Structure formats: C-alpha cells, structure tokens
Amino acid sequence: MSEKTNIPELFGSMVFNEDSMKKYLSPEAFAEWRDCLKNGRALTLSAANDIAEGMKNWALEKGATHFTHWFQPLTGITAEKHDSFISPMSGGRISMEFSGKELVRGEPDASSFPSGGLRATFEARGYSAWDPTSFAFIKDGTLCIPTVFCSYAGDALDKKTPLLRSGEAVNREALKILRLFGDTDTGRVISQLGPEQEYFLIDKELFLKREDLRLCGRTLFGSKPPKGQELEDHYFGTIRPRVAEYMKELDEELWRMGVLSKTRHNEVAPAQHEMAPIYTEANIACDQNQLAMEIMQKVADRHGLVCLLHEKPFAGVNGSGKHVNWSLATDGGKNLLSPGKTPSQNAQFLLFLAAFLRGVDEYQELLRCSVAFAGNDHRLGAQEAPPAIISVFLGQELEDVVNSVVSDTDYTDRSGGSLRVGVDVLPPIPKDTTDRNRTSPVAFTGNKFEFRMPGSSQSIAGCATVLNTIMAESLSLFAQELENVSAEDFNKVLHELIKKSFTEHGRILFSGNGYDSAWVDEAERRGLKNLRSTSEALPCYILPKNVRLLVGQGVYTPAEIASRHEIHMEQYCKVISIEAETMVDMIQHGILNAVSNYVSHLCETVARKKYVLPQASCRVEEAMAESLSQLNEELLDDMVQLKSYLQTVPRADSETLLKYYRDTVFMQMEKTRSVIDKIESLTATEFWPYPSYCDMLFSV
C-alpha cells in the first residue's frame, strides 16, 4: 500500500458488504436480505438468485475465479472446497455462472471431519448453508461464503451453528428483561466480542530446522537462554523494522477483509507480539478471528517469518493467550453492561451484572471446559496467565456497590449519593475507576467482561457460546421472577432479586492475586473448582447441569453435546501422542547421535593431548565427556520408556485414555525433556542438531 492510499477506501474492499450489495443488487433483493436479518425470514429463490448474481459479478470484477462455502468444522480451523464459476456452453465455450441454489447450500464431503459419533465414517454426506449475517469476502482469488455445516440428519458439525443458537437465546431472554424496564424500542440484543490475539514471530529458516515446531507448533525441549523476558524490555518496546514491516502488511490485509485491526505492540516475551481489533458482533468477530489467524501466518511467510499461534511455543517465557472481551448491546447501540446515570439504568445494569455473576458461578466448570486444550495447559496458572480457577474481578468500587446491596447499607459515591436499587436517589455507578487485575480469568473493564483464559490458537466460538448461554439462562430465570410482579412492587422485588443473586454468588468475586498459592486454599474453601489440566476439566463437560443448560437453551442437542465431549477428549490424546512421537523421533535421529559424536570428539581431544603431552591436564574434556555419556544413557532409557508407553496404550474408554496420556505419556515427556535440556546446556553449539532458544527468540 502506498503512502497515498486511502485507508477508508481500502477497508472492506474485498468484502461483499452493504455498500457493495447496494451497487450490485436490485433494491428488492437488498430489502429482502435486510428483512431476513431483522426478522429471521428465509430468502425467496428469486432474491437468492439476485444476490448470487450480484455477488458473482462483484467477485469477477475483483479477479475471483472460484467460490467456496467457508465453514468451521470441529477441527478448530476453517475448511473450504473450491468450485470455479465456469459452466459449459455449446461449441466448447463456457459462461461464468453462480446460482442462488449454489449460494444458499453446498454439499462438501463430511466423512473425514470429526463428528464424535454423530455419523458413521462411511456416511459422507454433509451440508453447508449460507450464513447471511456474515459478509462474503474474497481470499486468494476465491469468493468465500461463510456458512454453517451440518450432517445429513441435521446435527451441527461446526462451531458456528451453536454460536448462532446461543446468540438467539441471549437475545430472546435479554429482550424479556428490557421489556420489563419499559424498553419497547429495542428490537434485538447482540452479543459482542473483541479477541486480543497474541503470537510469536520467528525466522522461517530456523523454524524449518525444528521438527517439533513444524509438527507440533511448539518446542518440545530447549535449554533456557542467558536472557529471556527478565528485563521486561520487550514489552511495548520499539518494534523492530522487520516486525514493523510485517505488522504494516498484516494491517493492510486485515483491513481489506473488513477486520477492524486497531492495536499492535510487542508483548512481554521476546519475539512475542499482539494484534487487537475493535470488538463487534460475536458471530462476525469469530469469523474474522479465524480469518485473521490464517492471514497472520500467510503474511509472515512472505516476510521470511513464521507466525506461531501455539499457547506455549517456548518454555521459560510467557505463552500466548487470546483475551476475549464480551458484552451485550442493543440494535440501537446501547451497551447493556455499561453503568448508567439514572436510577432505572443502573438498576437494569445491576440486574445484568447479577445475571452474569450467577452464570459464571453456576457454570464455572463449563466455562473452564470451553478453554480446555492441550496447548492451553502450559499457560493457565503458569504465573503469566490466569489460574485455572474461575473467578470474577469487578474492581473495588463496583465490588463495594455489590456489597452495599447485599448488606442493605448505603453506598456513598464521590457525589454523596446513597445506593438503593430501583429508587430515585440511586447515584451513578462508578465506571472503570479501578486498576486492572491481570491475574483474573474474568475481569470487568468498564462496559464489558474480559475473559482472559482462551488460548492463542483456539477458536473463540466455544467460549462465546458458553458466555451467551449462561447469560441467557440467568436472564430467563430473572424474567420469570419479575414478569408477574405489579408496578407498585417491582422495585422491591427487583432489589430482593439482585440482593439474593449477589449473596448466593458472591463467592465468585475475587480481587486479589490469583498467582498466590493462598488463593488455591481460599478457592477450595469457597467451593470453587480448580481444574488444573484438560484431563481434569473435560469430564465436567457432560455434568447433568451443563447438559440441562445447553439443551434447555436450544444451543445443543444431547447428541451434539456427547459428540463434542468425545471429540475434545480424542483431540487431546492425539495432540499428546503426536508430540511424544515427535520427541522420540528427534531424540533417535538427532540428539543421541549428536551427543555421541561430541563425546567422541572430547575423547579424541583427550587422546591427542595425552599423546603430545602425557602429563597434560584434561579435566574439562574428561568431566564433560563423562557427564554427557551418563546423561545420554539416561536419555536413552527415558526415550525407551516413552516409546513403551506409546506402544502399550490401553484399550479403554475416552476418559481413561485422557488420564493415561496426561498422567503417563505427558509426564514421561516432561521427565525426558529435563534431561535433554541439561544435555543441550553442555553440548558445543556446532554439535547440537537444532536451533537453540537464543537463536529463535532473538533472531528477528
């Protein structure tokens, strides 16, 4: 992009957005599309054909040759099957065609996508259906149409469908609450998301020399470099020229795709950075985050770099998370988690706050499950990310407001007002007037909650679906208690409802240091769960209360819940298995021979010195040769044990396998790694077969 390029013109230039629709569609088709979004009505075939024709013409003018239904299967990444626009004509000619039928529905082969038992492997048929709420876009010369993905029987095989269902649930229940407060103007409540995306950049040549990075996304071993992040000099530091060029092109690519990339900076660890967008509608935010992760990696390749999205690519320095900012907004632009200036606004805010706290407390295990993944186990609770214990940070002043409601005491703000829910003397509630708590998994940041537990590589659809659903249930229960109350009693019942909820769920509030070991004991005393690893968390996914919640709000069917439970456990076992096999391969073909060669070199040096000077001291060479020989033998034994564990995986149910891979295979990998790291620290650089941490973290 040249310096004279107009960024507003660049933004969304590869997106079939409303401006493009107005240009390429008939007024009637555009109006029907808007009505489809507003009222949920299905498009007529004539409107679908009109939209398809306009979309095709726009795409052809942009240089596209193919189209694809772009969907998000349960792999956690996106999928696409490309079809060209060409259609045969007589005389060996072709025309460029795209119909409404092709726009609205596709039929990709579903046989190789994870289904968790929703269908047999030989049952290959799957359907993709256009999601008209998310704009189509052009990527690499292909028109990408965001779609949902389901089986022949109608079961959701993707992450988008449950997210859309959860959005409908929270919209339905939030509108009930707004109507009780006299709001008849709001037609829709939309969940909002903004994911802050952390990542590492390393040199591509070094990446290609590390089998573990290529196959696993993280280093399976690596001795600590002399300098890491101890000086905090990388955090918000001057961006190096090579990285700055990457960030510049990344922003341009994201802007073309309509992604609201806003912030870029260096993160704490060397070679670590962050991109943060302005938050937008949850469904669109999830689509755009998947697209952003893909673009980040493609742009890096063009700069001779590799973008690592694994949660912990390097031990000993901070890993990468994805802080997800979540809120609710009306179609009129009002943020429902923003404290107001009138008694009615603040009473409504407190009710929504109470609903959120109740949901997080009641379903803390489910929220933890939404971020349970092998890669995330390395960072949660590692003094760099939130602990695995779910808690909520409100800030001192807002927590004082909650306590005043619970205790029926006056809350005096700086203006001298006293807080009573629903009465005219209710003062303005403080907004974002306290410090942030970086150790909190869920933190209120003025008008939204920042969920800080998701891992960098994870789809945010899972946690967003849970946040929407727990909020929907709380609002539904609150509406039931308030709907038949007379106008005279409304404020009193409202006050008691909020007070009861704050009282019953106050245990989830914590403003202290989540890294302090004392918090573990305190959380246990409160009855909060400490699900430290994926193997501990995932069995909680199918707790009866979680199934009742997800089915009751229409987000999943029982079969869809069971399938996801199976898929999550299977994926964890596969990840650990691949990592262990990779470690064995790197030891066998790289480390054992390299160390043996170095020991031989040391022994030859001793022999040569003794030959020339029989009385010469060879303490250094002899000591190192002895130490390395012993460590190499220890490494051999550990590797053999690891191979044995992989070859004797028990035939058992999924939960038993989950524990086996965590408690047996993974722990053996950790033991083996400690030996490798000792060996690396003693081996001469020219003999070590893989790029070191120092090389990778400080080469860009």
Rosetta blueprint (number, residue, H / E / L):
1 M L
2 S L
3 E L
4 K L
5 T L
6 N L
7 I H
8 P H
9 E H
10 L H
11 F L
12 G L
13 S L
14 M L
15 V E
16 F L
17 N L
18 E H
19 D H
20 S H
21 M H
22 K H
23 K H
24 Y H
25 L L
26 S L
27 P H
28 E H
29 A H
30 F H
31 A H
32 E H
33 W H
34 R H
35 D H
36 C H
37 L H
38 K H
39 N H
40 G L
41 R L
42 A L
43 L L
44 T L
45 L H
46 S H
47 A H
48 A H
49 N H
50 D H
51 I H
52 A H
53 E H
54 G H
55 M H
56 K H
57 N H
58 W H
59 A H
60 L H
61 E H
62 K L
63 G L
64 A L
65 T L
66 H E
67 F E
68 T E
69 H E
70 W E
71 F E
72 Q L
73 P E
74 L L
75 T L
76 G L
77 I L
78 T L
79 A E
80 E L
81 K L
82 H E
83 D E
84 S E
85 F L
86 I E
87 S E
88 P E
89 M L
90 S H
91 G H
92 G H
93 R L
94 I E
95 S E
96 M E
97 E L
98 F L
99 S L
100 G H
101 K H
102 E H
103 L H
104 V H
105 R E
106 G E
107 E L
108 P L
109 D E
110 A L
111 S L
112 S L
113 F L
114 P L
115 S L
116 G L
117 G L
118 L L
119 R L
120 A L
121 T L
122 F L
123 E L
124 A L
125 R E
126 G E
127 Y E
128 S E
129 A E
130 W E
131 D L
132 P L
133 T L
134 S L
135 F L
136 A L
137 F E
138 I E
139 K E
140 D L
141 G L
142 T E
143 L E
144 C E
145 I E
146 P E
147 T E
148 V E
149 F E
150 C E
151 S E
152 Y L
153 A L
154 G L
155 D L
156 A E
157 L L
158 D E
159 K L
160 K H
161 T H
162 P H
163 L H
164 L H
165 R H
166 S H
167 G H
168 E H
169 A H
170 V H
171 N H
172 R H
173 E H
174 A H
175 L H
176 K H
177 I H
178 L H
179 R H
180 L H
181 F L
182 G L
183 D L
184 T L
185 D L
186 T L
187 G L
188 R L
189 V E
190 I E
191 S E
192 Q E
193 L E
194 G E
195 P E
196 E E
197 Q E
198 E E
199 Y E
200 F E
201 L E
202 I E
203 D E
204 K H
205 E H
206 L H
207 F H
208 L H
209 K L
210 R L
211 E H
212 D H
213 L H
214 R H
215 L H
216 C H
217 G L
218 R L
219 T L
220 L L
221 F L
222 G L
223 S L
224 K L
225 P L
226 P L
227 K L
228 G L
229 Q L
230 E L
231 L L
232 E L
233 D L
234 H L
235 Y L
236 F L
237 G L
238 T L
239 I L
240 R L
241 P H
242 R H
243 V H
244 A H
245 E H
246 Y H
247 M H
248 K H
249 E H
250 L H
251 D H
252 E H
253 E H
254 L H
255 W H
256 R H
257 M L
258 G L
259 V L
260 L L
261 S E
262 K E
263 T E
264 R E
265 H E
266 N E
267 E L
268 V L
269 A L
270 P L
271 A L
272 Q E
273 H E
274 E E
275 M E
276 A E
277 P E
278 I L
279 Y L
280 T E
281 E E
282 A H
283 N H
284 I H
285 A H
286 C H
287 D H
288 Q H
289 N H
290 Q H
291 L H
292 A H
293 M H
294 E H
295 I H
296 M H
297 Q H
298 K H
299 V H
300 A H
301 D H
302 R H
303 H L
304 G L
305 L E
306 V E
307 C E
308 L E
309 L L
310 H L
311 E L
312 K L
313 P L
314 F L
315 A L
316 G L
317 V L
318 N L
319 G L
320 S L
321 G E
322 K E
323 H E
324 V E
325 N E
326 W E
327 S E
328 L E
329 A E
330 T E
331 D L
332 G L
333 G L
334 K L
335 N E
336 L L
337 L L
338 S L
339 P L
340 G L
341 K L
342 T L
343 P H
344 S H
345 Q H
346 N H
347 A H
348 Q H
349 F H
350 L H
351 L H
352 F H
353 L H
354 A H
355 A H
356 F H
357 L H
358 R H
359 G H
360 V H
361 D H
362 E H
363 Y L
364 Q H
365 E H
366 L H
367 L H
368 R H
369 C H
370 S L
371 V L
372 A L
373 F L
374 A L
375 G H
376 N H
377 D H
378 H H
379 R L
380 L L
381 G L
382 A L
383 Q L
384 E L
385 A L
386 P L
387 P L
388 A L
389 I E
390 I L
391 S L
392 V E
393 F E
394 L L
395 G L
396 Q H
397 E H
398 L H
399 E H
400 D H
401 V H
402 V H
403 N H
404 S H
405 V H
406 V H
407 S H
408 D L
409 T L
410 D L
411 Y L
412 T L
413 D L
414 R L
415 S L
416 G L
417 G L
418 S L
419 L L
420 R L
421 V L
422 G L
423 V L
424 D L
425 V L
426 L L
427 P L
428 P L
429 I L
430 P L
431 K L
432 D L
433 T L
434 T L
435 D L
436 R L
437 N L
438 R L
439 T L
440 S L
441 P L
442 V E
443 A E
444 F E
445 T L
446 G L
447 N L
448 K L
449 F E
450 E E
451 F E
452 R L
453 M L
454 P L
455 G E
456 S L
457 S L
458 Q L
459 S L
460 I L
461 A H
462 G H
463 C H
464 A H
465 T H
466 V H
467 L H
468 N H
469 T H
470 I H
471 M H
472 A H
473 E H
474 S H
475 L H
476 S H
477 L H
478 F H
479 A H
480 Q H
481 E H
482 L H
483 E L
484 N L
485 V L
486 S L
487 A H
488 E H
489 D H
490 F H
491 N H
492 K H
493 V H
494 L H
495 H H
496 E H
497 L H
498 I H
499 K H
500 K H
501 S H
502 F H
503 T H
504 E H
505 H L
506 G H
507 R H
508 I H
509 L E
510 F L
511 S L
512 G L
513 N L
514 G L
515 Y L
516 D L
517 S H
518 A H
519 W H
520 V H
521 D H
522 E H
523 A H
524 E H
525 R H
526 R H
527 G L
528 L L
529 K L
530 N E
531 L L
532 R L
533 S L
534 T H
535 S H
536 E H
537 A H
538 L H
539 P H
540 C H
541 Y H
542 I H
543 L L
544 P H
545 K H
546 N H
547 V H
548 R H
549 L H
550 L H
551 V H
552 G H
553 Q L
554 G L
555 V L
556 Y L
557 T L
558 P H
559 A H
560 E H
561 I H
562 A H
563 S H
564 R H
565 H H
566 E H
567 I H
568 H H
569 M H
570 E H
571 Q H
572 Y H
573 C H
574 K H
575 V H
576 I H
577 S H
578 I H
579 E H
580 A H
581 E H
582 T H
583 M H
584 V H
585 D H
586 M H
587 I H
588 Q H
589 H H
590 G H
591 I H
592 L H
593 N H
594 A H
595 V H
596 S H
597 N H
598 Y H
599 V H
600 S H
601 H H
602 L H
603 C H
604 E H
605 T H
606 V H
607 A H
608 R H
609 K H
610 K H
611 Y H
612 V H
613 L L
614 P L
615 Q L
616 A L
617 S L
618 C L
619 R H
620 V H
621 E H
622 E H
623 A H
624 M H
625 A H
626 E H
627 S H
628 L H
629 S H
630 Q H
631 L H
632 N H
633 E H
634 E H
635 L H
636 L H
637 D H
638 D H
639 M H
640 V H
641 Q H
642 L H
643 K H
644 S H
645 Y H
646 L H
647 Q H
648 T L
649 V L
650 P L
651 R L
652 A L
653 D L
654 S H
655 E H
656 T H
657 L H
658 L H
659 K H
660 Y H
661 Y H
662 R H
663 D H
664 T H
665 V H
666 F H
667 M H
668 Q H
669 M H
670 E H
671 K H
672 T H
673 R H
674 S H
675 V H
676 I H
677 D H
678 K H
679 I H
680 E H
681 S H
682 L H
683 T L
684 A L
685 T L
686 E L
687 F L
688 W L
689 P L
690 Y L
691 P L
692 S L
693 Y H
694 C H
695 D H
696 M H
697 L H
698 F L
699 S L
700 V L
